[in-house]
């Protein structure tokens, strides 16, 4: 699913383009108006101030880092570290040194009560987004995403940023509407990063929590719905129904392109087939998939009543199955009929008994219109067919005559429910003993024909 995996960064990338703009970088380099710690005022010497200003004036990342190193060496406990640390990790960002970014961001956050809420938020946010940049970088991402300790640290940083943002006061020069939008973008970004980090740390239930939080803000997001499905699948035990529902919502997401929707839909179909042990009848899988897509498109939450039978359910239904039991269950209908049909469709049933009502001869096949019977009384009473049986590769079957008793082995492919109940068969062969050797009187009906169990579905 490499093509689908490339979908997973779309929403987060869009958010990063906003949240890492000049506005927050400016906040990180000057006292934030209205914040509690800033009101107290930092304490520093003129020499410290000049040194900090010199670092802020540097433009080349390597020069900034050297200047910051010198500052920290000379003034390890300076109140101006609150401005030096952001210069540090922005310079490391320019060098794509993600681990140093996270390390310096953690040092800023560790200043605790010495810094205001917005600065703490920036520190946690910088750690989280540095991790996201690292795992998204083709040069280091494959290995970085396997580091559980890095993932756990990023998850904790994102969670801390989400919590801290609730303490941040809106700047006076920002409108309520703009601040609300910025807050939503930040929350979407951080929940997405926390969820991805949780997945990399094998904390699948944690990932579910964060993806659901993101979807509470944007229920129709392709990426988050798809990734929520992945998180459900990696839980122990896997939560397949919730996974299918979430991935179905990704298929129907309004923002999905036709190509993206098609790829995710194909993936979902394969998941369903595997879950049901390799369903033979494509038409049934398609029907289940279409129903799921229709339902999931109308509700973010899966109703508890929605489920699909698993491979074990189908195997249990097939255990003592005969064509007679299949016919009985299908005529009753309901959930039992649905399960029986899902288990029976595509199976080959041996020596199905019946009364020939009509023989339709074609150029390359023969279709027998047959009434399914299981007793002498049913045989005598049968006047209309309830099965059509396509026989191919057996030209001698054309000698079968109307009103004769036959047995055939064939694959059950579809059926029409009551009131016009009808079974459709393919790849059938008539039992040799039931085919007249030469034209003559029809064979006598078989007394009390027995319905045998079907052959097992191919694995």
ROVOZA-841972 format. One record per residue (C-alpha): residue number from 1; x, y, z. Coordinates in steps of 0.2 Angstrom, whole numbers. Layout:
N
NUM:X:Y:Z
...
***
This chain:
459
1:0:0:0
2:14:12:-4
3:3:23:-14
4:-10:24:0
5:4:28:12
6:8:43:3
7:-9:50:7
8:-6:50:26
9:3:67:26
10:-9:78:16
11:-19:85:31
12:-3:88:42
13:7:96:28
14:-6:108:25
15:-7:112:43
16:11:114:45
17:12:127:31
18:1:138:42
19:7:135:60
20:26:136:56
21:23:153:48
22:32:169:53
23:19:173:66
24:25:160:78
25:43:162:74
26:41:180:79
27:33:175:95
28:47:164:99
29:60:177:98
30:52:191:108
31:43:192:124
32:25:188:120
33:13:202:125
34:0:197:138
35:9:182:145
36:12:180:163
37:31:176:163
38:34:190:151
39:26:202:163
40:39:198:176
41:53:203:164
42:69:193:161
43:85:198:171
44:101:199:161
45:116:210:159
46:120:221:145
47:133:209:139
48:121:195:139
49:109:206:129
50:122:210:116
51:127:192:114
52:109:187:112
53:106:201:99
54:122:196:89
55:115:178:88
56:98:184:82
57:106:194:69
58:115:179:61
59:107:172:45
60:117:157:41
61:112:141:52
62:130:136:55
63:134:154:62
64:118:154:72
65:123:137:80
66:141:143:84
67:134:159:91
68:121:150:102
69:135:138:108
70:146:152:114
71:131:160:122
72:126:144:132
73:144:141:137
74:146:159:144
75:129:161:151
76:122:144:155
77:108:150:167
78:103:166:158
79:85:172:157
80:89:175:138
81:90:157:135
82:71:158:131
83:76:167:115
84:92:158:112
85:84:140:111
86:72:145:98
87:86:152:87
88:95:135:90
89:81:124:84
90:77:135:70
91:95:134:64
92:95:115:66
93:79:115:56
94:88:123:42
95:101:109:43
96:88:96:44
97:96:90:60
98:80:84:68
99:86:76:83
100:96:92:89
101:79:101:86
102:70:90:98
103:84:90:110
104:85:109:111
105:66:111:111
106:66:100:126
107:78:111:135
108:67:126:131
109:52:116:138
110:62:111:154
111:63:130:159
112:46:127:166
113:39:142:176
114:53:153:169
115:44:154:152
116:26:158:148
117:13:147:141
118:15:152:123
119:34:148:124
120:31:131:132
121:19:128:118
122:31:132:105
123:44:121:113
124:33:106:113
125:26:110:96
126:44:111:89
127:48:94:96
128:33:86:88
129:35:94:71
130:53:90:71
131:49:72:73
132:36:73:59
133:49:81:48
134:61:67:52
135:50:52:49
136:44:61:33
137:61:64:26
138:66:50:14
139:84:50:19
140:81:46:38
141:62:42:39
142:62:23:37
143:74:21:51
144:68:35:62
145:50:28:62
146:56:12:69
147:64:21:85
148:51:18:98
149:59:30:110
150:59:44:98
151:41:40:94
152:36:40:112
153:45:57:115
154:36:65:100
155:19:58:106
156:22:65:124
157:27:82:116
158:12:83:105
159:1:79:120
160:9:92:131
161:7:105:117
162:-11:101:115
163:-13:104:134
164:-2:119:135
165:-12:128:121
166:-27:129:132
167:-17:140:143
168:-11:152:129
169:-19:169:129
170:-25:176:112
171:-13:190:107
172:-21:207:107
173:-18:210:89
174:-26:194:83
175:-45:193:80
176:-56:180:88
177:-60:172:72
178:-42:171:66
179:-36:164:83
180:-50:151:83
181:-44:145:65
182:-26:145:71
183:-31:135:86
184:-40:122:76
185:-26:120:63
186:-14:118:78
187:-25:104:86
188:-27:95:70
189:-8:95:67
190:-4:90:84
191:-17:76:85
192:-11:70:69
193:8:69:74
194:3:62:91
195:-7:48:82
196:7:44:70
197:20:44:84
198:9:32:94
199:7:20:79
200:26:20:77
201:28:17:96
202:15:2:94
203:3:11:105
204:-12:8:93
205:-26:12:106
206:-17:29:109
207:-17:32:90
208:-35:28:89
209:-38:41:103
210:-28:55:94
211:-36:51:76
212:-53:52:83
213:-49:69:92
214:-43:75:75
215:-59:69:66
216:-70:77:79
217:-63:94:72
218:-63:88:53
219:-74:72:51
220:-72:71:32
221:-53:71:32
222:-47:57:20
223:-30:55:29
224:-36:54:47
225:-51:42:42
226:-39:30:33
227:-26:31:47
228:-39:28:60
229:-44:12:51
230:-25:7:51
231:-25:10:70
232:-40:-1:73
233:-32:-15:63
234:-16:-15:73
235:-25:-16:90
236:-24:-32:99
237:-36:-40:95
238:-39:-31:79
239:-56:-21:78
240:-60:-25:60
241:-78:-18:60
242:-72:-1:66
243:-57:-2:54
244:-68:-6:39
245:-80:9:44
246:-66:21:46
247:-58:16:29
248:-75:17:21
249:-76:35:27
250:-60:38:19
251:-66:32:2
252:-81:43:3
253:-72:58:9
254:-77:74:0
255:-59:80:-2
256:-53:63:-10
257:-48:63:-28
258:-55:50:-39
259:-38:41:-39
260:-36:41:-21
261:-54:35:-18
262:-51:21:-30
263:-35:15:-22
264:-43:15:-4
265:-58:7:-10
266:-48:-7:-18
267:-38:-9:-2
268:-54:-10:8
269:-61:-23:-3
270:-46:-34:-1
271:-47:-32:18
272:-65:-38:18
273:-61:-53:7
274:-47:-58:19
275:-58:-56:34
276:-70:-68:26
277:-58:-81:21
278:-57:-77:3
279:-75:-75:-3
280:-78:-84:-19
281:-92:-74:-26
282:-86:-57:-31
283:-104:-50:-33
284:-107:-53:-14
285:-91:-44:-9
286:-96:-30:-20
287:-113:-29:-12
288:-106:-29:5
289:-93:-16:0
290:-106:-5:-8
291:-118:-6:7
292:-103:-2:19
293:-99:14:9
294:-117:20:9
295:-119:18:27
296:-102:25:32
297:-105:40:21
298:-119:45:33
299:-112:43:50
300:-94:45:58
301:-98:32:71
302:-101:14:67
303:-118:8:73
304:-116:-7:85
305:-128:-17:75
306:-117:-16:59
307:-106:-31:57
308:-99:-43:43
309:-98:-62:46
310:-80:-68:48
311:-71:-83:40
312:-75:-93:56
313:-94:-89:55
314:-94:-95:37
315:-84:-110:41
316:-97:-115:54
317:-111:-112:42
318:-103:-123:29
319:-100:-137:42
320:-116:-147:39
321:-122:-138:24
322:-132:-147:10
323:-141:-140:-5
324:-157:-144:4
325:-152:-134:19
326:-146:-120:8
327:-163:-119:-1
328:-172:-120:16
329:-162:-106:23
330:-163:-95:8
331:-182:-96:8
332:-183:-91:26
333:-172:-76:23
334:-166:-64:36
335:-149:-65:44
336:-149:-84:43
337:-152:-83:25
338:-139:-70:22
339:-126:-80:31
340:-130:-96:22
341:-129:-87:5
342:-112:-79:9
343:-106:-96:14
344:-114:-106:0
345:-111:-94:-15
346:-97:-101:-26
347:-97:-118:-18
348:-98:-134:-29
349:-112:-145:-24
350:-111:-164:-29
351:-126:-174:-36
352:-140:-161:-34
353:-156:-170:-37
354:-170:-163:-48
355:-183:-165:-61
356:-179:-159:-79
357:-193:-146:-85
358:-184:-140:-100
359:-168:-143:-110
360:-161:-127:-119
361:-148:-132:-132
362:-134:-119:-136
363:-119:-119:-148
364:-106:-121:-134
365:-117:-126:-119
366:-133:-133:-113
367:-145:-125:-100
368:-156:-137:-90
369:-172:-129:-82
370:-174:-140:-67
371:-185:-142:-52
372:-176:-146:-36
373:-184:-161:-28
374:-180:-172:-13
375:-194:-184:-13
376:-205:-194:-24
377:-220:-183:-20
378:-211:-167:-24
379:-205:-175:-41
380:-223:-180:-46
381:-229:-162:-41
382:-215:-152:-49
383:-221:-143:-65
384:-210:-127:-65
385:-192:-125:-63
386:-183:-116:-49
387:-165:-119:-55
388:-156:-116:-72
389:-140:-126:-74
390:-127:-122:-87
391:-118:-137:-93
392:-103:-135:-103
393:-90:-148:-110
394:-103:-162:-109
395:-112:-162:-126
396:-120:-179:-122
397:-131:-170:-109
398:-142:-164:-123
399:-149:-181:-123
400:-157:-178:-106
401:-176:-177:-108
402:-190:-167:-101
403:-198:-175:-85
404:-183:-186:-82
405:-174:-187:-65
406:-156:-181:-65
407:-142:-177:-53
408:-129:-164:-57
409:-113:-157:-49
410:-111:-139:-51
411:-106:-122:-44
412:-119:-111:-36
413:-117:-94:-43
414:-132:-83:-38
415:-151:-84:-33
416:-167:-75:-34
417:-176:-73:-18
418:-194:-77:-15
419:-207:-74:-22
420:-199:-80:-38
421:-186:-91:-30
422:-173:-97:-42
423:-155:-104:-41
424:-142:-102:-54
425:-128:-114:-57
426:-113:-114:-68
427:-99:-127:-73
428:-111:-141:-71
429:-109:-159:-76
430:-124:-171:-76
431:-121:-188:-68
432:-117:-201:-82
433:-130:-214:-77
434:-144:-201:-79
435:-140:-198:-97
436:-149:-209:-109
437:-137:-219:-120
438:-148:-217:-135
439:-165:-208:-138
440:-179:-217:-129
441:-191:-217:-115
442:-185:-206:-100
443:-177:-214:-86
444:-187:-218:-70
445:-186:-205:-56
446:-174:-208:-43
447:-183:-213:-27
448:-180:-202:-11
449:-165:-193:-18
450:-152:-187:-5
451:-144:-170:-5
452:-125:-171:-2
453:-113:-159:6
454:-104:-147:-5
455:-86:-147:-9
456:-75:-135:2
457:-72:-118:-5
458:-55:-117:-13
459:-42:-108:-1
***
